């Protein structure tokens, strides 16, 4: 189930959906804390958000 949230989050990487993508990566990690892909993508997403001045 965690991979489902990972997939949803990955598709929501448009600038207007970044907050939703972040939430879904976090949900994926709540379900499966060992999900390396979600952890990696969450880190990349947060870095991109910071560069865009969103965080």
Secondary structure, DSSP 8 states (H G I E B T S, - for coil): -HHHHHHHHHHT-SGGGHHHHHHHHHHHHHH-TT-HHHHHHHHHHHHHHHHTT--
